C-alpha cells in the first residue's frame, strides 16, 4: 500500500542538508510507515535552522517532498494564492499512483487542497482534522474547512478528536504519542510510583510557555493556594520554552512553591519527568486533543485540565482527573485542593484506571484503528 500525506507540518534543512520536521507528526508518520510499502509526505519547507522539537524520518520507505510555505501576517497571506499552482502541481504528481491520501486539516492550503481532492482526483482519501472541532473562536479558514467536510465532502471519512458528530463517517480517533515500549516502561513506573501523601506532590506542566497555554493561570493558582496546600506541594516543573519564560520565572520566585523551569527536553526526558510527577496541569485556551494528556495518563500523572475540545471524553471530573469549568486561577486552585486531599489509595485507583485506558494512545492502537476503520472499511 502506498500512502501520500499532505500536511502543513513545518520542515527544515540543517547545515548538513538533512531534513527534519515537527517531532509529534514525524513520530506518527514513522510508525505508520511500518505498515505500508511506501509513504510520501508533502509538506512545506521553511528557511532557517530546525527547532529543537524537530525529528528526522527513520525509514527508507518514507519520501519527503517540499511544498512552498504559505500564509503569515498581512500581505504574507497572499502567498497562499501565489504558491497554490506550484503546490497543486506537486500534489497531482505524487498522488497519481497513491492507494490512499491523508490530508491533515485544518490549514491554509486546505482551501484549495480539499476542492482538488474532491473534483480533480479519483484517489481514495481521508481527512485527519487535528484542530478543535467545536472551537467557538475558530478562525475563518478553519470554519470554512469544517463546513466543507460536513456539507460538501459527504463521501469522505474524517477522523476527529472527540465524539462530535452522529454521521458515521466522522470517526473519533485518539491522538497517538506512545510507542509500545514507552507504554510498557510506564506500566513499570506506575507500579512503583512514590506516595505523594507522604513525600509531597510533584506537579508538572508540558508545553509552550505562553498565555495561550495558561502558564500565568497556573502560577496565579499556586500563589492563591492556602499554606496548608502549598506545604504539601514538593515542586512544580515547567517543561518547555517561550519568549515569556523570564517573566514567568520572576513571578514564580515569590509564589511560595518551588518552581523549576527545565526548558525544552527531548521525548525521553519528558517521559522521565512525567514518571516522577504526580499530576499534570493544563490550562490551555484551546486545543485539539493535547498528546500530553495521553502521556500523563500512561505515566501516573493525574490530569487537571481546562474544559477544551474533547477533554471530557477522556477525563471525568473527580473520577480519573479534574476538569475546570472556568479557565481561571480560582477554578484551578479548587481542583488542586481536591487533588492534594486525595488519599494514597484514591490516587492509586485513579492512576491505575488511566494507565489501562492509555493503551489507546499507542501508535499500535492508532494504526490498527486506521486499518479497521479506514483502509479495510
N, C-alpha and C positions, 0 to 999 in steps of 0.2 A: 504494500500500500504506500502510495506517495501522498504526503500531506504538504500543503502550502499554507503558511500562516502569514497574514497581513496584519501589521500592528503599528502602533506609534512608539514602540519601545526605543528609547534613545540608545544609539550605538556610537562608539568612538574607536579611533585607531591610535594606539600608543606609538612611542618613538621607534619601536621595533616592527611596526606595521601590523601588530596583532589586533584583531577586532574583539571588542567586548561590549556587553550591553547590561541593562539594568538587572541586577542579580536575581530577584524573585522570578522574573519572567524567563530568564535564561535557564535557571534551575528547572522550571516546569517543562521547558522545551527539551532540555537534556534528557529528562525522564520519559517524555513522550516519544522521543526518537528511538528508545529501546524497543518500542512495539511497532515500528514501521520500517519499510525498506529505505525510504529516503524522506527527508524533510527540508523544505526551503523556507527560510524566514525573510520576508520582505519588510524592512523597517528603515526609518531614517538614520542617516549617518551624519553626526554633528562634528563640528570642528572642536579642537581643544583636547586636553588630556582626559581620559576616563575618570569619573569619580570613584571613590573608594568602594561604593556599592556595586560596581560593575564586576561581571564574571565573563569568562570565555566559554565557548562551546566545547563539549567534551568528546563528541563522537564524529567520526569521519563521514557519516551519512547525513550530517547537517550542513547545509549550504546557506550562507548569508548573502543577500542581495540588497544593495543600498538604495533606498528611496531618497528623494530630495526632501529635506525637512521643510515643514510649512507651519504657518501660524506665528504667534507672538503678539506684540502690542502695537497699537496704532497702525501705521502703514505696512508694518510687517505682516499683517493679516492677509494682505494681497498676495503673498507668496502661495497661499492655498490655491488660488486660481492660476497663478503663474506656473506652478510646478505640476498641476493636475495632469496635463497631457503626457509629460515625461513619465510620471508615476504610473498612469494607467497603461501606457505602452509597455512598461516593465512588468506590471502585474499580468497583462494579457500574455506576454511571452512566457512567463514562468508558471502560469496556471494552465497552460494549454494541455498538458498531459497529467494533470493532477487527478487523483482519485477523490480527494476531499480538500476543501478550502476552509480554513478557520479565519474569520475576521474578528479582531478584538476591538470592541467598542466600549465606550464612546470615545471618539477622537475626531479632530477636524477633518481628516481625509474621508471620514465616513460619509460626508455629504455627497461625495462622488463615487466612492467605492461601493456603497450599498446599492445605488442605482445601476452601477456597472454589473454587479453580481446578479441582479435580477433580470436586466434587459439584454445584456451583451455577453453573458457567459452561460453555458449549459452544464457547468460543473456542479456537483453536489457541494453544499457548504452549510456551515452553521456559524452562529454568532455567539461569541463569549462576551456578554455585557458585564464588565467588571465594575462599573460605577454604581452609585446609589440609585436604584430604580425609582425610588419614591422621594427623592430629594425635593423639598418644596422650593428651593432656590436653584434649581437645575439651570445651568447655562442654556441659552437658546439652541446652540448646536446639539447639545445632548438631548434637549427636549424634542428637537426635530428628528433625531435618530430613533428615539423611543417611539414617536408617532409612526415612523416608517415601519419599524419592526412589529408594531401592534396592528397596523391597519393596511399596510401595503405589501409586506413580505409575509403573506399568510401561509406559505408553504415551507417556511424555514424554521428550524428549531433554534431556540435561543436559550443559552444557559445563563442563569441569574444567581445572584447572591440573595437567597431567600425565597419564600413561597408567596409571591405577589399576584400571580395570575391563575385563573381557573382553566384557561386554554391549555391543553395537554402538550402543546409544542413549546411552552415555556417551562424549562426544567430547572429545579432548584439544585444547584451544584455547590458543594463545599469548595473553598479556595485552598488548594493543596500547598503545604510548605514543609512536610516531614518525609524524610526517607524512611524506609522500613528499619534501617539500622538506628536512626535517631529515635524512632519510636520505641524500639527495644531498649535502648540506653535509658530513655526516660522512664520506662517501666521500672527499671532497676533503681533509678534515682528516687522515684516517688516512694518506693518501698522502704527507703531509709531516710526519708525526709525528717529534718530536725523538728523538734517540738517548739513552735513559736510562742506557746503559752509560757514556756519556761525560759527560752533563750532569747526571746524578743522577736518581733515581726520584722522581716526584711521585705521591703516593698520595692517595686521595680516599674520603670517606665521605659518603653522602647519606641523610638520614632524621632521625627524631626523636632528640634527644639524651637517651637514657634507657637503663636497664639491659636492657629487652626487646630493644633493637636492638644491644646488645653493645658500647656505646662504652667501657665500663670494660675489657672484654677487649682491645679494640684498643689502648688506652693501655698496659695492662699488658704486652702482647706486644711493643710497641715498646720499652718500658723494658727488657725482658729480652733484646732482641736484642744480640749482641756488637758491639763497636765497629766491627769490620770490615764489618758490615751497616749499622749506623747511619750510617757515613761515606758510604755510597752513596745514602742517602735524602735527597733535596733538601728535601722538606717533605711534610706531610700536611695536607689541608684538610678541615674538617668543615663540611658544608652542612646546615643545619637548626637547630632550636631546641628548647628544653625547659627544664623547671624545674631540671634538674641541670647546666645549662650552666656556671655559675660554678664548681661543684665540679670539673667536668672540666677547665676552663681552669687551675685551680690545680694539678691533678695533672699536666697537660701541660707545665707550666713547668719541671719537673725530670726529664723522661724522656730528655733528650738528643737529641731530634728536634724540628725546627721544626714547630710546630702552629699553624694558622690557623683560627680559628672565624669563619666568614663569616655565620652566622645564616641566616635564610630568604632564598632567592633565587628569582626568577621562573624560568619554564621555560627561557627563552633563556639566562639567566645560568648555570643549572645545566649546560646543554649545553656552554657555553663552557668551564666549569671541567673538565668531563669530557674535552673535546677536548685540554686542556692537560695532563691527567694520564695516568699510565701504568697504574695499577691501581686497582680498586675493592675496598674492604674491607667485608664484610658479615658480621656475627657475630650475626645475629638468633636469638632463641629459637624463634620460629615465624613462618611467612609462608604466604600462598597461593602466589603467584609474584610476587616484587618486580619492579615495572616497571623499576627502575633497573638490573637485570641486563641487560635488552634494550638499554637506553640505553648501558650500558658497552660491550657488545659492538659497538654501532654506532659508538662513538667511539674505539676503540682502547685501552680500559681493560681489562686482564686481570682478570677477576673472581676474587676469593678469598672464598669463602662458607662459612658453616656448612651442614651437611647437613640442610636443612629442606625439607619438602614435595617438590616435583618438581625440585629443583635438579639432581640427577644426570641428569635427562632432557636437560639443556642443557649441563651442564659435565662433561666427563670429566677427572678429576683428572690433572694433568700434561700434558694434551694441548691443551686450549683454556682452561684456567684451573685453579683449585685448590679442592678441597672438603675441609674439615676433618672428620675422622671424629669427633672430640670437640670440643665447643664450649667451648674454654678457651684461655687465653693461650699455653700451651706449644704447642698444635697450630697456632695462628695464627703463632707465631714460626717454626715449622718451614716453613710454607708461604711466609712472607715470605722466608726464606733461599733457598728454591728459586726463587722469582720473581727475586730480585735477582742470583742467579748465572746467569741466562739470558744467552746471547749476544744480540747485536742481531738476528742472523739468526733465532734461535729466537723472539725476541719478535715480530718482524715476521711470522713464519709463523703465530703464534697470533692476532694481531690481524687478519690478512687472512682467516683461516678464520672468525673470529667476525663480521667485517663482512659476509661473504657470507651467513651464516646470519641476521643481524639483519634482513634484509628481512621475515622472518616476524613481526616486531614492529611493522610499519607498520599504520596504520588501513586502508589499501587492502587489504592481505592479509587482515586480520580481516573486513572487510566482504564480501570475495569468499568467504571460508570460510563466513560466515553464509548467503550466497546459495546456495552449492552444497550445504551440509550441513543447513541448517535450512529455508529458505524454499522451495527447489525440490526437496527430497528426497522 
